[in-house]
């Protein structure tokens, strides 16, 4: 077992298009928590789990002649999602989704930093699994 | 002799009897409603009454590349008995009849080790001495 960070072994694709030089990916799974006010005095309130919204973000560097990468992450683009953050080795963690849709994008070019983009993602059927042999 | 302490590899945290590994931090938030009376006159001090209490928490941990099983333990919606012994097998422990994972944030980055943070809500949260 090993701690890990993203590297050039990482694999990330949207609709089977490989996304290059991905710096970070985050997954946010936010459940509604429904709180009862039916208890008396200062008793502990009952809490019930509600629906879950699955979203994420991804940041990547971009090269000057790689406009095609931007075409892969246009707002509204949708397709199957695959993320193998420590690479494609069997038994390693991977995240998949039946569909990821790009909900937002921010491209920043600056004199002080390399040019990057950040996208917001919404997922349908996001799941994690161990990569099979 | 009493000692200050921090979490270490002696610490124990589990959901439903399944141990969580490399837990970096755990927090408990117990937030009571404070009901404030507006019945006092002029610049009198308002009476305040404690209402119901909501008990939630967060947990952050590192995750290893081939330990997808850890992620299974903390899927949103998972629930089970909670045990947290931050100093190990002695000292303070926190228990709950049930804890439920309400949200999760998993982050992999080129600049940091991969971690997850989960939000928790509790039923019957209590602390005791082991």
Interface residues (C-beta under 8 A of the other chain):
Chain A: X1 X2 X3 X4 X5 X6 X7 X10 X23 X24 X25 X26 X27 X28 X29 X30 X31 X33 X35 X37 X39 X41 X42 X43 X44 X45 X46 X47 X49 X52 X83 X85 X86 X89 X91 X92 X93 X95 X128 X129 X130
Chain B: X32 X50 X51 X52 X53 X54 X55 X56 X62 X63 X64 X65 X66 X67 X68 X69 X71 X72 X76 X77 X79 X100 X101 X102 X103 X104 X105 X106 X107 X108 X109 X110 X111 X112 X113 X114 X119 X121 X122 X123 X124 X125
